[in-house]
């Protein structure tokens, strides 16, 4: 069985050692290298052409978002999974729009990490449900910057849509919400798309949120 080759790009040595130990327990995953800065990452990508790069956003020399398109240019078949301690709406959007196949927080569990690697290796988009939850919470926190007040935005949502927002914020998947409400997964996804539009989310973020919601069950 061919193993998934992984390059770790992170400047924290202890964190990298921990990652290697965790991934060594998986029969289908092999860490083939480590890079401590952006320039070294690019050199190793060119030399190794790994299946997956676990890419931190903040590194010496050149950050993850800066070298992300360069990795894709030098090794088109390599898939990039952002693994970072930073949660910011703009960072997530920029990373995913520029070709990252996943966005994972360093607080994720070993199970989520392994799932993310396998899912991105298969070519699908992956983000832990926590990222979607945080994006929605952040959206409501920023509502004062929007033209409409929070009360008006909430009034724009139907009772069912408000209910779905609450379930998502609690971390429930589309399948779990569908089972809870006695509706289909497809109906939940349709509601989510309508919710993002009604909350005046930008088109780029709306698409990102919908894609994450569609891939995290």
Backbone as CSV, one residue per row, in Angstrom:
resi,resn,N_x,N_y,N_z,CA_x,CA_y,CA_z,C_x,C_y,C_z
1,UNK,0.839,-1.200,0.000,0.000,0.000,0.000,0.872,1.248,0.000
2,UNK,0.629,2.144,-0.957,1.363,3.399,-0.998,0.919,4.287,0.155
3,UNK,1.904,4.841,0.840,1.578,5.714,1.964,1.506,7.166,1.523
4,UNK,0.733,7.945,2.244,0.602,9.375,1.970,1.849,10.073,2.497
5,UNK,2.616,10.680,1.601,3.843,11.369,2.020,3.500,12.784,2.499
6,UNK,4.042,13.142,3.653,3.712,14.421,4.298,4.978,15.201,4.613
7,UNK,4.982,16.466,4.244,6.044,17.388,4.628,5.493,18.331,5.682
8,UNK,6.174,18.435,6.818,5.749,19.346,7.892,6.508,20.657,7.742
9,UNK,5.788,21.760,7.597,6.397,23.079,7.461,5.990,23.930,8.655
10,UNK,6.859,23.955,9.656,6.566,24.659,10.907,7.889,24.927,11.610
11,UNK,8.018,26.098,12.219,9.297,26.456,12.831,9.376,26.099,14.320
12,UNK,8.389,25.389,14.850,8.427,24.982,16.249,8.858,23.520,16.341
13,UNK,10.104,23.302,16.764,10.710,21.969,16.740,9.941,20.956,17.590
14,UNK,9.527,21.356,18.788,8.818,20.418,19.659,7.465,20.030,19.072
15,UNK,6.798,20.993,18.472,5.520,20.707,17.843,5.703,19.717,16.692
16,UNK,6.751,19.919,15.908,7.035,19.014,14.787,7.323,17.604,15.279
17,UNK,8.077,17.488,16.361,8.379,16.168,16.914,7.104,15.464,17.348
18,UNK,6.211,16.222,17.967,4.945,15.650,18.388,4.111,15.186,17.204
19,UNK,4.104,15.983,16.139,3.372,15.601,14.933,3.925,14.304,14.349
20,UNK,5.243,14.216,14.282,5.854,13.012,13.714,5.496,11.773,14.522
21,UNK,5.479,11.912,15.823,5.133,10.783,16.684,3.676,10.354,16.456
22,UNK,2.796,11.336,16.339,1.376,11.031,16.114,1.161,10.352,14.764
23,UNK,1.792,10.898,13.735,1.573,10.373,12.391,2.276,9.041,12.173
24,UNK,3.312,8.765,12.957,4.019,7.493,12.841,3.127,6.319,13.246
25,UNK,2.059,6.614,13.956,1.134,5.561,14.384,0.174,5.138,13.264
26,UNK,0.203,5.880,12.151,-0.705,5.588,11.040,0.030,4.805,9.953
27,UNK,-0.508,3.666,9.581,0.141,2.812,8.585,0.149,3.425,7.189
28,UNK,-0.801,4.321,6.932,-0.921,4.862,5.575,-0.331,6.257,5.415
29,UNK,0.373,6.757,6.447,0.950,8.111,6.391,2.434,8.051,6.739
30,UNK,3.251,8.780,5.978,4.692,8.819,6.233,5.195,10.250,6.158
31,UNK,5.835,10.718,7.218,6.464,12.040,7.214,7.795,11.919,6.482
32,UNK,7.952,12.653,5.395,9.153,12.536,4.573,10.125,13.689,4.780
33,UNK,9.706,14.707,5.533,10.613,15.823,5.763,10.005,16.893,6.645
34,UNK,10.894,17.790,7.109,10.491,18.931,7.925,11.173,20.178,7.391
35,UNK,10.469,21.289,7.441,11.040,22.564,7.031,10.697,23.608,8.079
36,UNK,11.687,24.428,8.426,11.491,25.389,9.507,11.221,26.810,9.060
37,UNK,11.292,27.064,7.745,10.971,28.399,7.246,10.424,28.295,5.825
38,UNK,9.962,29.402,5.302,9.313,29.392,4.005,10.222,28.978,2.864
39,UNK,11.449,29.504,2.862,12.375,29.184,1.774,12.753,27.709,1.790
40,UNK,13.000,27.170,2.966,13.331,25.752,3.086,12.150,24.894,2.647
41,UNK,10.944,25.337,2.967,9.743,24.600,2.552,9.686,24.469,1.043
42,UNK,9.930,25.563,0.333,9.877,25.537,-1.126,10.933,24.602,-1.702
43,UNK,12.135,24.625,-1.133,13.208,23.751,-1.609,12.842,22.284,-1.410
44,UNK,12.279,21.967,-0.260,11.941,20.578,0.043,10.745,20.104,-0.782
45,UNK,9.809,20.999,-1.032,8.675,20.648,-1.889,9.170,20.290,-3.284
46,UNK,10.119,21.084,-3.789,10.660,20.851,-5.123,11.445,19.539,-5.179
47,UNK,12.120,19.215,-4.091,12.934,18.000,-4.067,12.105,16.742,-3.811
48,UNK,11.083,16.849,-2.964,10.350,15.668,-2.514,8.994,15.466,-3.194
49,UNK,8.384,16.551,-3.637,7.030,16.496,-4.205,6.095,15.659,-3.318
50,UNK,5.934,16.070,-2.066,5.094,15.299,-1.140,3.625,15.349,-1.546
51,UNK,2.872,14.375,-1.064,1.431,14.382,-1.321,0.760,15.533,-0.583
52,UNK,1.203,15.769,0.653,0.587,16.774,1.527,1.673,17.638,2.164
53,UNK,1.414,18.939,2.237,2.238,19.834,3.064,1.369,20.334,4.205
54,UNK,1.804,20.061,5.431,1.160,20.648,6.612,1.829,21.999,6.824
55,UNK,1.138,23.057,6.481,1.746,24.377,6.357,1.272,25.343,7.430
56,UNK,2.219,25.856,8.214,1.890,26.881,9.203,1.812,28.230,8.507
57,UNK,0.994,29.119,9.036,0.850,30.438,8.423,2.026,31.347,8.760
58,UNK,2.479,31.311,10.010,3.535,32.216,10.449,4.851,31.459,10.567
59,UNK,5.798,31.759,9.662,7.119,31.143,9.683,8.170,32.185,9.319
60,UNK,9.441,31.943,9.694,10.509,32.872,9.310,10.707,32.900,7.794
61,UNK,11.357,33.943,7.305,11.710,34.108,5.899,10.491,34.416,5.026
62,UNK,9.540,33.492,5.007,8.321,33.702,4.211,7.194,32.918,4.852
63,UNK,6.050,33.562,5.041,4.932,32.917,5.714,4.192,31.956,4.804
64,UNK,3.332,31.145,5.425,2.606,30.134,4.689,1.743,30.676,3.566
65,UNK,1.034,31.768,3.823,0.159,32.324,2.790,0.963,32.900,1.635
66,UNK,2.173,33.375,1.935,3.027,33.937,0.880,3.549,32.853,-0.056
67,UNK,3.910,31.702,0.508,4.495,30.652,-0.331,3.461,29.655,-0.858
68,UNK,2.229,29.746,-0.383,1.196,28.795,-0.807,1.084,28.704,-2.331
69,UNK,0.928,29.822,-3.046,0.831,29.704,-4.510,2.120,29.209,-5.143
70,UNK,3.257,29.467,-4.526,4.538,29.006,-5.061,4.661,27.492,-4.931
71,UNK,4.152,26.952,-3.828,4.146,25.493,-3.661,3.317,24.863,-4.771
72,UNK,2.161,25.434,-5.029,1.286,24.892,-6.071,1.952,24.971,-7.435
73,UNK,2.723,26.039,-7.654,3.404,26.193,-8.938,4.539,25.196,-9.123
74,UNK,5.258,24.906,-8.053,6.420,24.016,-8.145,6.060,22.541,-8.025
75,UNK,4.931,22.250,-7.401,4.513,20.856,-7.244,2.989,20.792,-7.316
76,UNK,2.433,20.859,-8.525,0.979,20.971,-8.703,0.168,19.857,-8.050
77,UNK,0.748,18.669,-7.921,-0.007,17.556,-7.350,0.021,17.545,-5.820
78,UNK,0.884,18.373,-5.231,0.952,18.471,-3.767,-0.261,19.240,-3.254
79,UNK,-0.901,18.675,-2.246,-2.069,19.338,-1.653,-1.658,19.976,-0.328
80,UNK,-2.201,21.153,-0.060,-1.760,21.954,1.081,-2.845,22.003,2.141
81,UNK,-2.451,21.622,3.341,-3.351,21.671,4.496,-2.767,22.667,5.490
82,UNK,-3.451,23.767,5.696,-2.999,24.763,6.674,-3.189,24.196,8.076
83,UNK,-2.112,24.219,8.860,-2.157,23.779,10.257,-1.575,24.904,11.094
84,UNK,-2.435,25.615,11.801,-2.014,26.859,12.438,-2.736,27.094,13.753
85,UNK,-2.195,28.011,14.535,-2.854,28.423,15.764,-3.696,29.663,15.567
86,UNK,-3.732,30.183,14.348,-4.411,31.442,14.075,-5.795,31.218,13.481
87,UNK,-6.777,31.838,14.113,-8.110,31.869,13.508,-8.480,33.312,13.218
88,UNK,-8.507,33.625,11.948,-9.023,34.918,11.508,-9.787,34.682,10.222
89,UNK,-10.924,35.288,10.133,-11.786,35.103,8.973,-11.034,35.362,7.669
90,UNK,-10.223,36.433,7.655,-9.517,36.813,6.437,-8.463,35.776,6.064
91,UNK,-7.770,35.233,7.074,-6.731,34.234,6.810,-7.325,32.966,6.218
92,UNK,-8.433,32.519,6.806,-9.082,31.303,6.315,-9.545,31.496,4.881
93,UNK,-10.209,32.628,4.638,-10.717,32.896,3.297,-9.584,32.959,2.286
94,UNK,-8.511,33.690,2.619,-7.391,33.834,1.694,-6.727,32.490,1.409
95,UNK,-6.531,31.697,2.459,-5.877,30.396,2.281,-6.679,29.488,1.364
96,UNK,-7.986,29.395,1.608,-8.817,28.488,0.831,-9.012,28.992,-0.601
97,UNK,-9.130,30.303,-0.761,-9.314,30.850,-2.098,-8.048,30.734,-2.939
98,UNK,-6.895,30.601,-2.284,-5.628,30.513,-3.002,-5.117,29.084,-3.127
99,UNK,-5.999,28.123,-2.877,-5.647,26.756,-3.219,-5.404,25.790,-2.082
100,UNK,-5.438,26.243,-0.826,-5.307,25.289,0.276,-6.504,24.351,0.253
101,UNK,-6.257,23.085,0.507,-7.340,22.102,0.493,-7.976,21.928,1.871
102,UNK,-7.366,22.535,2.896,-7.935,22.407,4.229,-7.371,23.434,5.176
103,UNK,-8.092,23.671,6.255,-7.665,24.626,7.283,-7.930,23.992,8.640
104,UNK,-6.868,23.763,9.379,-6.956,23.033,10.642,-6.263,23.827,11.745
105,UNK,-6.920,23.938,12.888,-6.310,24.619,14.032,-5.431,23.648,14.810
106,UNK,-4.388,24.163,15.436,-3.453,23.302,16.171,-4.077,22.711,17.434
107,UNK,-5.239,23.168,17.775,-5.967,22.593,18.913,-6.756,21.353,18.500
108,UNK,-6.686,20.995,17.228,-7.448,19.844,16.733,-6.968,18.552,17.380
109,UNK,-7.818,17.551,17.391,-7.469,16.241,17.934,-6.650,15.455,16.912
110,UNK,-6.019,14.392,17.385,-5.276,13.517,16.478,-6.207,12.932,15.421
111,UNK,-7.410,12.584,15.843,-8.392,12.014,14.904,-8.704,12.993,13.789
112,UNK,-8.901,14.273,14.144,-9.198,15.289,13.130,-8.010,15.507,12.195
113,UNK,-6.799,15.493,12.750,-5.608,15.688,11.932,-5.480,14.592,10.881
114,UNK,-5.613,13.356,11.318,-5.495,12.223,10.399,-6.611,12.270,9.352
115,UNK,-7.820,12.585,9.797,-8.948,12.692,8.865,-8.698,13.787,7.845
116,UNK,-8.140,14.903,8.292,-7.865,16.019,7.389,-6.836,15.633,6.337
117,UNK,-5.794,14.930,6.749,-4.762,14.501,5.800,-5.345,13.553,4.756
118,UNK,-6.102,12.586,5.213,-6.683,11.608,4.277,-7.689,12.258,3.332
119,UNK,-8.481,13.187,3.874,-9.509,13.830,3.060,-8.886,14.739,2.009
120,UNK,-7.905,15.557,2.405,-7.257,16.443,1.435,-6.460,15.643,0.406
121,UNK,-5.894,14.531,0.831,-5.163,13.678,-0.114,-6.096,13.133,-1.187
122,UNK,-7.352,12.917,-0.843,-8.328,12.405,-1.803,-8.807,13.496,-2.758
123,UNK,-8.377,14.731,-2.504,-8.741,15.839,-3.384,-9.905,16.661,-2.909
124,UNK,-10.480,16.315,-1.767,-11.629,17.048,-1.255,-11.200,18.166,-0.312
125,UNK,-12.078,19.130,-0.160,-11.857,20.217,0.776,-12.188,19.752,2.187
126,UNK,-11.396,20.167,3.165,-11.673,19.748,4.543,-11.367,20.889,5.519
127,UNK,-12.259,21.044,6.476,-12.025,21.957,7.600,-12.812,21.416,8.778
128,UNK,-12.206,21.431,9.948,-12.920,20.930,11.109,-14.162,21.783,11.357
129,UNK,-15.165,21.150,11.911,-16.430,21.848,12.143,-16.212,23.086,13.012
130,UNK,-15.210,23.049,13.853,-14.932,24.180,14.742,-14.649,25.454,13.951
131,UNK,-14.017,25.310,12.784,-13.716,26.479,11.962,-15.007,27.133,11.480
132,UNK,-15.947,26.322,10.995,-17.235,26.860,10.570,-17.963,27.513,11.736
133,UNK,-17.930,26.863,12.894,-18.592,27.408,14.078,-18.003,28.763,14.459
134,UNK,-16.671,28.845,14.467,-16.003,30.093,14.824,-16.297,31.193,13.808
135,UNK,-16.366,30.818,12.537,-16.694,31.810,11.517,-18.077,32.401,11.742
136,UNK,-19.033,31.556,12.083,-20.386,32.050,12.328,-20.438,32.926,13.581
137,UNK,-19.746,32.481,14.631,-19.728,33.284,15.853,-19.079,34.642,15.588
138,UNK,-17.984,34.614,14.819,-17.274,35.840,14.486,-18.156,36.761,13.649
139,UNK,-18.956,36.164,12.795,-19.871,36.935,11.965,-20.849,37.721,12.821
140,UNK,-21.407,37.075,13.839,-22.362,37.762,14.705,-21.678,38.838,15.557
141,UNK,-20.414,38.583,15.933,-19.685,39.577,16.724,-19.400,40.834,15.914
142,UNK,-19.252,40.661,14.610,-18.919,41.782,13.741,-20.155,42.465,13.163
143,UNK,-21.301,42.043,13.625,-22.528,42.529,13.002,-22.690,44.041,13.134
144,UNK,-22.077,44.649,14.129,-22.186,46.096,14.303,-21.539,46.855,13.149
145,UNK,-20.658,46.171,12.401,-20.000,46.811,11.259,-20.882,46.780,10.009
146,UNK,-21.961,46.026,10.067,-22.846,45.914,8.926,-23.870,47.045,8.929
147,UNK,-24.523,47.212,7.825,-25.504,48.315,7.706,-26.751,48.061,8.540
148,UNK,-27.092,46.791,8.719,-28.304,46.478,9.478,-27.954,46.028,10.885
149,UNK,-28.741,46.402,11.900,-28.495,45.935,13.259,-28.782,44.445,13.393
150,UNK,-28.239,43.829,14.448,-28.385,42.385,14.648,-29.845,41.958,14.683
151,UNK,-30.670,42.744,15.378,-32.083,42.368,15.479,-32.733,42.282,14.108
152,UNK,-32.385,43.226,13.229,-32.959,43.224,11.888,-32.451,42.043,11.075
153,UNK,-31.154,41.737,11.229,-30.593,40.594,10.509,-31.271,39.305,10.942
154,UNK,-31.475,39.147,12.247,-32.126,37.940,12.750,-33.573,37.865,12.268
155,UNK,-34.227,39.009,12.168,-35.608,39.019,11.705,-35.708,38.579,10.250
156,UNK,-34.613,38.753,9.507,-34.604,38.334,8.110,-34.567,36.821,7.966
157,UNK,-34.185,36.127,9.032,-34.122,34.674,8.997,-35.460,34.080,9.415
158,UNK,-35.837,33.010,8.760,-37.042,32.308,9.182,-36.774,31.606,10.501
159,UNK,-37.842,31.151,11.139,-37.685,30.434,12.406,-36.816,29.192,12.225
160,UNK,-37.014,28.496,11.120,-36.217,27.304,10.848,-34.742,27.658,10.628
161,UNK,-34.490,28.760,9.912,-33.105,29.185,9.656,-32.407,29.589,10.946
162,UNK,-33.119,30.289,11.837,-32.532,30.652,13.125,-32.189,29.403,13.922
163,UNK,-33.057,28.411,13.834,-32.838,27.154,14.537,-31.577,26.463,14.015
164,UNK,-31.414,26.462,12.706,-30.249,25.819,12.101,-28.955,26.536,12.494
165,UNK,-28.990,27.876,12.526,-27.816,28.642,12.962,-27.395,28.212,14.365
166,UNK,-28.356,28.078,15.265,-28.045,27.685,16.641,-27.421,26.290,16.688
167,UNK,-27.948,25.365,15.878,-27.390,24.007,15.864,-25.965,24.001,15.320
168,UNK,-25.719,24.805,14.277,-24.372,24.870,13.694,-23.379,25.420,14.708
169,UNK,-23.783,26.496,15.401,-22.898,27.112,16.393,-22.574,26.133,17.524
170,UNK,-23.487,25.214,17.777,-23.242,24.197,18.796,-22.356,23.060,18.275
171,UNK,-21.994,23.124,16.990,-21.069,22.157,16.435,-21.688,20.955,15.765
172,UNK,-23.005,20.979,15.543,-23.666,19.837,14.908,-23.390,19.810,13.408
173,UNK,-23.239,18.618,12.847,-23.028,18.455,11.421,-24.355,18.560,10.670
174,UNK,-24.246,18.664,9.341,-25.464,18.727,8.531,-26.345,17.501,8.758
175,UNK,-25.732,16.329,8.825,-26.492,15.098,9.019,-27.194,15.087,10.373
176,UNK,-26.489,15.573,11.403,-27.082,15.612,12.743,-28.246,16.602,12.794
177,UNK,-28.063,17.749,12.139,-29.142,18.744,12.104,-30.350,18.187,11.354
178,UNK,-30.087,17.519,10.232,-31.170,16.936,9.442,-31.963,15.924,10.263
179,UNK,-31.242,15.083,11.008,-31.911,14.082,11.842,-32.719,14.747,12.952
180,UNK,-32.156,15.810,13.531,-32.819,16.522,14.621,-34.123,17.161,14.159
181,UNK,-34.096,17.695,12.924,-35.245,18.432,12.420,-36.151,17.593,11.524
182,UNK,-35.743,16.378,11.217,-36.554,15.522,10.373,-36.607,15.980,8.933
183,UNK,-35.467,16.525,8.439,-35.386,16.972,7.054,-34.169,16.331,6.404
184,UNK,-33.998,16.532,5.102,-32.879,15.914,4.395,-31.603,16.752,4.534
185,UNK,-30.438,16.109,4.297,-29.170,16.832,4.289,-29.206,17.965,3.263
186,UNK,-29.795,17.668,2.086,-29.849,18.660,1.011,-30.628,19.887,1.447
187,UNK,-31.676,19.687,2.218,-32.480,20.819,2.698,-31.686,21.664,3.680
188,UNK,-30.909,21.015,4.538,-30.059,21.750,5.481,-29.067,22.618,4.716
189,UNK,-28.451,22.057,3.676,-27.477,22.806,2.881,-28.133,23.992,2.181
190,UNK,-29.348,23.809,1.718,-30.077,24.912,1.086,-30.350,26.021,2.098
191,UNK,-30.754,25.630,3.300,-30.978,26.617,4.360,-29.688,27.383,4.667
192,UNK,-28.557,26.677,4.749,-27.281,27.331,5.048,-26.937,28.365,3.983
193,UNK,-27.126,28.012,2.737,-26.845,28.948,1.649,-27.713,30.192,1.775
194,UNK,-28.997,30.010,2.097,-29.904,31.147,2.274,-29.508,31.999,3.473
195,UNK,-29.072,31.340,4.546,-28.667,32.047,5.767,-27.485,32.960,5.491
196,UNK,-26.461,32.432,4.804,-25.269,33.229,4.519,-25.623,34.451,3.672
197,UNK,-26.526,34.270,2.721,-26.939,35.380,1.871,-27.704,36.434,2.670
198,UNK,-28.640,36.002,3.508,-29.471,36.935,4.282,-28.655,37.699,5.323
199,UNK,-27.581,37.085,5.820,-26.752,37.761,6.822,-25.759,38.717,6.181
200,UNK,-25.894,38.890,4.862,-25.064,39.848,4.128,-23.584,39.482,4.180
201,UNK,-23.314,38.181,4.177,-21.938,37.727,4.124,-21.410,37.987,2.722
202,UNK,-20.143,38.378,2.625,-19.562,38.600,1.304,-19.645,37.330,0.473
203,UNK,-19.696,37.480,-0.828,-19.847,36.319,-1.717,-18.707,35.319,-1.516
204,UNK,-17.467,35.823,-1.370,-16.326,34.919,-1.199,-16.459,34.118,0.086
205,UNK,-16.811,34.801,1.188,-16.943,34.101,2.456,-18.166,33.192,2.437
206,UNK,-19.242,33.637,1.765,-20.447,32.808,1.667,-20.115,31.473,1.010
207,UNK,-19.367,31.529,-0.098,-18.998,30.307,-0.799,-18.104,29.430,0.058
208,UNK,-17.166,30.050,0.773,-16.268,29.294,1.629,-17.038,28.598,2.739
209,UNK,-17.929,29.319,3.400,-18.724,28.743,4.480,-19.561,27.573,3.967
210,UNK,-20.153,27.766,2.798,-20.995,26.703,2.242,-20.162,25.469,1.920
211,UNK,-18.956,25.677,1.353,-18.096,24.547,0.986,-17.624,23.805,2.232
212,UNK,-17.287,24.549,3.280,-16.873,23.900,4.528,-18.027,23.095,5.109
213,UNK,-19.215,23.717,5.139,-20.378,23.015,5.695,-20.668,21.749,4.907
214,UNK,-20.393,21.792,3.613,-20.704,20.661,2.742,-19.686,19.536,2.853
215,UNK,-18.518,19.799,3.477,-17.448,18.812,3.492,-17.089,18.309,4.872
216,UNK,-17.787,18.752,5.924,-17.339,18.429,7.272,-18.252,17.449,8.003
217,UNK,-19.096,16.755,7.292,-19.950,15.758,7.942,-19.194,14.456,8.168
